[in-house]
Amino acid sequence: MNTQATQSLDARGLNCPLPILRTKKALTAMGSGETLAILSTDPGSVKDMQAFCKQTGHELIATHSNQGEFEFFIRKS
């Protein structure tokens, strides 16, 4: 994975809406242009992260899935 993240968030084992709420909280504390990497095991988080970024204006740079784990890279707007 070549994407460099400024911060990371481990949301594995959390179910909706907790991965999104933790992501929102983490992004609030970050500066514009910084990147957050999120790990989640909630399959619903794939659509949730897409919708969250569309609503908030943050950029969903990449999404990866591997054996039930989902990884997201979001750049704060």
C-alpha positions as YAML, in Angstrom:
chain: A
units: angstrom
residues:
- id: 1
  name: MET
  ca: [0.00, 0.00, 0.00]
- id: 2
  name: ASN
  ca: [1.63, 3.24, -1.14]
- id: 3
  name: THR
  ca: [-0.89, 5.62, 0.38]
- id: 4
  name: GLN
  ca: [0.65, 7.55, 3.26]
- id: 5
  name: ALA
  ca: [-1.72, 8.43, 6.09]
- id: 6
  name: THR
  ca: [-1.20, 11.23, 8.56]
- id: 7
  name: GLN
  ca: [-3.25, 9.34, 11.16]
- id: 8
  name: SER
  ca: [-4.90, 5.95, 11.45]
- id: 9
  name: LEU
  ca: [-8.10, 4.71, 13.07]
- id: 10
  name: ASP
  ca: [-8.81, 1.12, 14.07]
- id: 11
  name: ALA
  ca: [-12.58, 0.60, 13.92]
- id: 12
  name: ARG
  ca: [-12.41, -3.20, 13.65]
- id: 13
  name: GLY
  ca: [-15.11, -4.97, 15.63]
- id: 14
  name: LEU
  ca: [-17.34, -1.88, 15.65]
- id: 15
  name: ASN
  ca: [-20.73, -1.89, 13.93]
- id: 16
  name: CYS
  ca: [-22.63, 0.93, 12.23]
- id: 17
  name: PRO
  ca: [-22.71, 3.80, 13.04]
- id: 18
  name: LEU
  ca: [-19.56, 3.67, 15.19]
- id: 19
  name: PRO
  ca: [-16.95, 3.50, 12.35]
- id: 20
  name: ILE
  ca: [-18.44, 6.66, 10.79]
- id: 21
  name: LEU
  ca: [-18.74, 8.48, 14.12]
- id: 22
  name: ARG
  ca: [-15.12, 7.69, 15.02]
- id: 23
  name: THR
  ca: [-14.01, 8.74, 11.53]
- id: 24
  name: LYS
  ca: [-15.86, 12.05, 11.85]
- id: 25
  name: LYS
  ca: [-14.28, 12.69, 15.27]
- id: 26
  name: ALA
  ca: [-10.78, 11.87, 14.00]
- id: 27
  name: LEU
  ca: [-11.13, 14.10, 10.93]
- id: 28
  name: THR
  ca: [-12.36, 17.00, 13.09]
- id: 29
  name: ALA
  ca: [-9.03, 16.98, 14.95]
- id: 30
  name: MET
  ca: [-6.99, 16.91, 11.74]
- id: 31
  name: GLY
  ca: [-5.83, 19.70, 9.45]
- id: 32
  name: SER
  ca: [-7.02, 20.28, 5.92]
- id: 33
  name: GLY
  ca: [-5.22, 18.04, 3.40]
- id: 34
  name: GLU
  ca: [-4.19, 15.45, 5.98]
- id: 35
  name: THR
  ca: [-5.06, 11.80, 5.34]
- id: 36
  name: LEU
  ca: [-6.80, 9.35, 7.66]
- id: 37
  name: ALA
  ca: [-6.51, 5.56, 7.25]
- id: 38
  name: ILE
  ca: [-9.43, 3.60, 8.69]
- id: 39
  name: LEU
  ca: [-9.62, -0.16, 9.29]
- id: 40
  name: SER
  ca: [-13.10, -1.66, 9.68]
- id: 41
  name: THR
  ca: [-14.71, -5.09, 9.75]
- id: 42
  name: ASP
  ca: [-18.27, -3.80, 9.20]
- id: 43
  name: PRO
  ca: [-19.32, -4.61, 5.59]
- id: 44
  name: GLY
  ca: [-21.77, -1.69, 5.72]
- id: 45
  name: SER
  ca: [-18.89, 0.72, 6.21]
- id: 46
  name: VAL
  ca: [-18.05, 0.53, 2.48]
- id: 47
  name: LYS
  ca: [-21.24, 2.35, 1.45]
- id: 48
  name: ASP
  ca: [-21.23, 4.41, 4.65]
- id: 49
  name: MET
  ca: [-17.76, 5.86, 3.97]
- id: 50
  name: GLN
  ca: [-18.71, 6.70, 0.38]
- id: 51
  name: ALA
  ca: [-21.88, 8.49, 1.52]
- id: 52
  name: PHE
  ca: [-20.05, 10.22, 4.38]
- id: 53
  name: CYS
  ca: [-17.39, 11.63, 2.06]
- id: 54
  name: LYS
  ca: [-19.99, 12.75, -0.48]
- id: 55
  name: GLN
  ca: [-21.96, 14.58, 2.25]
- id: 56
  name: THR
  ca: [-18.97, 16.18, 3.99]
- id: 57
  name: GLY
  ca: [-16.79, 17.00, 0.98]
- id: 58
  name: HIS
  ca: [-13.84, 14.91, 2.19]
- id: 59
  name: GLU
  ca: [-12.06, 12.88, -0.50]
- id: 60
  name: LEU
  ca: [-12.23, 9.09, -0.38]
- id: 61
  name: ILE
  ca: [-8.80, 8.37, -1.89]
- id: 62
  name: ALA
  ca: [-8.85, 4.57, -1.76]
- id: 63
  name: THR
  ca: [-10.85, 1.60, -0.52]
- id: 64
  name: HIS
  ca: [-9.42, -1.89, -0.11]
- id: 65
  name: SER
  ca: [-10.91, -5.11, 1.22]
- id: 66
  name: ASN
  ca: [-9.00, -8.16, 2.37]
- id: 67
  name: GLN
  ca: [-10.49, -11.20, 4.10]
- id: 68
  name: GLY
  ca: [-13.33, -9.35, 5.81]
- id: 69
  name: GLU
  ca: [-11.33, -6.23, 6.65]
- id: 70
  name: PHE
  ca: [-11.93, -2.95, 4.89]
- id: 71
  name: GLU
  ca: [-9.37, -0.17, 4.62]
- id: 72
  name: PHE
  ca: [-10.25, 3.40, 3.68]
- id: 73
  name: PHE
  ca: [-8.08, 6.42, 3.02]
- id: 74
  name: ILE
  ca: [-9.80, 9.78, 3.41]
- id: 75
  name: ARG
  ca: [-8.24, 13.18, 2.74]
- id: 76
  name: LYS
  ca: [-9.72, 15.95, 4.83]
- id: 77
  name: SER
  ca: [-11.14, 18.80, 2.76]
...
